[in-house]
Amino acid sequence: MRNDFHLELRHLTKKFGETAAVDDISFDIPRGSFATLLGPSGCGKTTTLRMIAGFYDPDKGDIILGGRRINELPAHRRGTAMVFQDYALFPHMTVGENVAYGLMIRKVPKAERAARANEMLDMVALGGLGGRRPSQLSGGQRQRVALARALINQPSVLLLDEPLGALDLKLREQMQVELKAIQRQVGITFIYVTHDQGEALSMSDRIAVFNKGRIEQIASPTEVYEHPATAFVAGFVGVSNLLDGAAAAAITGIAQPFSIRPEKIVMVQPGSGVGADCLAADGTIDSVLYLGSSTRYNVALAKGGDLTVIDQNRESPAADGWRHQGNPVRLVWQRDHIQHIGSAAGGR
Amino acid sequence: MAAVSADAAPAPGVLGRFSTFLYLRPRVMLLLLLVPPLLWLGVIYLGSLFALLAQSLFHIDDFSGLVVYEPGLQTYAELFTPANIDIITRTVVMAAVVTLICGAIAFPLAYYMARYTSTHSKAIFYIAVMMPLWSNYLVRVYSWKLILAKEGVITWLFNLVGLGGVLDWILELPVIGGPSLSVSYIGTCITFVYIWLPYMVLPVEAALERVPRSFIEASADLGAHPGETFRRVILPLAIPGVAAGSIFTFSLTLGDYIIPQLVGSSRPFIGMAVYQLQGTAGNIPLAAAFTIVPMVVMGIYLTIAKRFGAFDAL
């Protein structure tokens, strides 16, 4: 079944000086999927991407693309294409020339070049801007030009290095939708590097969560979010709600840390009944953050630890007179919504 | 306003009130700041330039040797006598050759400095490039005179490795040769190149340094092998730096009057002609007209450079 995977990384290691930026990682990416390398800065995700692109030589391990080991191939012969964080558009060329650069290098006749560049610009909704200079475009437009330029050579893998990092929030959300649509349209494998867990969850088919040069978990977005494999993943993806062994024991009876997502918790009046398949903990509201669509409570538990609760504001929150800072509450959630973390049992 | 400041702070002094006045009227402040440099630029700098231009419109009375203060173009006509045309051609050709050689030497050096040095070794390169500028110009020119002389270290070196014949052959070349390097155009050119090289290295290095690594990576990523990346991306982006450097080397060579006087065949260059005309000959109008020549040549040079897109990537 090896051939099902488009890109395989085997024991990849890259050291800068004494420190390993990427430390013995292995994973496979299925053909045509949208894979995200997620992690904080300095976790090795960009280094991994650059090794795939051919800008860094791995110290150890293999990069296998479509069944072929490409470690020794120079960047210009790998058939991958990269969208750079700073877009790297050539300032001395027009937008059209930038997009057609890959075709020019491949000695495609001028007329065909222009036609295909225009096609690509249409696809990224920049039709008619081919004659401009990159400096005359907005950040979002430059980002699209970079995308069009990378896609024109019909690469089998598109590598994206935090391409939305420089855009503002609204534009970023819009581009997330468009990127996903373009990926579906061209049907090639996307490998996307980001430190933004929201981006990773919304676009990916698979997420590899990086930390300190290693992979903590590789899974689908739902899996990563609902069943974080490690404490790091639980904290990095989504709002951290981790109870340590002692605090967990008071609730579950087992001294093993667990995580629970804040929106899974229901906040009820103290002394309310608890269903058989549910767990409960009593505590006091420590802080209340009204966020518009939801309200975020921080509850200090009576038997140690604290939990964040995110409650959708289906009703006007003012109607609930008892949900104030300092008031005692009971937190209830379904037993199977908790995710045990650590070596004792249950870790995925 | 007084009431507000009274309880917030002690009453402002004269300077304080002046500061408030300027703060509230930014245009007045701008004017005050700009007047000195504008006076300098407008009156002293441009004024003297126009005085020069005016001088060139007068002419010398051939019999009395006195300046005739009537505007006309006689003096400019004098520029076109064969002897003066020779001076101009000689200077412009020398400036062009010096610029080309400087570019050829500076580009690889600047490229290495910009792309392959660490912070530490880059500092050493910078110092090495600029160190000559810290010593006296005349001393350096005289040093080259000694180095290039018949009894100098270059002749000695050529003879040492048994290439004395090659040097003799070079010196026997028509026009550019001469009795020894120090009294030939070759010697003048070598000295010019040495003296102006830093002015070419620094702007080219700055231009190359401004080319982000990601441009080179993007080009490679799109299928270009290193040679193509150099030709299509790095070189076009370095051209403004080369243009800036060439403006320095070209105009400095056009105007210099020391080097061709000390090292070379003692045939006059524009600078030397100006020096002699305004001094011993007392022909201020022709000296002024000669001074206009480098300006016109630079104007033409910049126009051509712009036409070829040298400043497009600025």
Chai-1 contact restraints between the chains, C-beta under 6 A:
chainA,res_idxA,chainB,res_idxB,connection_type,confidence,min_distance_angstrom,max_distance_angstrom,comment,restraint_id
A,F55,B,E217,contact,1.0,0.0,6.0,A-B,restraint_1
A,A75,B,A220,contact,1.0,0.0,6.0,A-B,restraint_2
A,A75,B,D221,contact,1.0,0.0,6.0,A-B,restraint_3
A,H76,B,A220,contact,1.0,0.0,6.0,A-B,restraint_4
A,H76,B,G223,contact,1.0,0.0,6.0,A-B,restraint_5
A,H76,B,A224,contact,1.0,0.0,6.0,A-B,restraint_6
A,H76,B,H225,contact,1.0,0.0,6.0,A-B,restraint_7
A,M82,B,D221,contact,1.0,0.0,6.0,A-B,restraint_8
A,F84,B,S214,contact,1.0,0.0,6.0,A-B,restraint_9
A,F84,B,A218,contact,1.0,0.0,6.0,A-B,restraint_10
A,D86,B,S214,contact,1.0,0.0,6.0,A-B,restraint_11
A,A88,B,S214,contact,1.0,0.0,6.0,A-B,restraint_12
A,A88,B,F215,contact,1.0,0.0,6.0,A-B,restraint_13
A,A88,B,A218,contact,1.0,0.0,6.0,A-B,restraint_14
A,F90,B,V233,contact,1.0,0.0,6.0,A-B,restraint_15
A,P91,B,A313,contact,1.0,0.0,6.0,A-B,restraint_16
A,H92,B,P236,contact,1.0,0.0,6.0,A-B,restraint_17
A,H92,B,A313,contact,1.0,0.0,6.0,A-B,restraint_18
A,Y101,B,L222,contact,1.0,0.0,6.0,A-B,restraint_19
A,G102,B,L222,contact,1.0,0.0,6.0,A-B,restraint_20
A,G102,B,G223,contact,1.0,0.0,6.0,A-B,restraint_21
A,I105,B,G223,contact,1.0,0.0,6.0,A-B,restraint_22
A,I105,B,A224,contact,1.0,0.0,6.0,A-B,restraint_23
A,R106,B,G223,contact,1.0,0.0,6.0,A-B,restraint_24
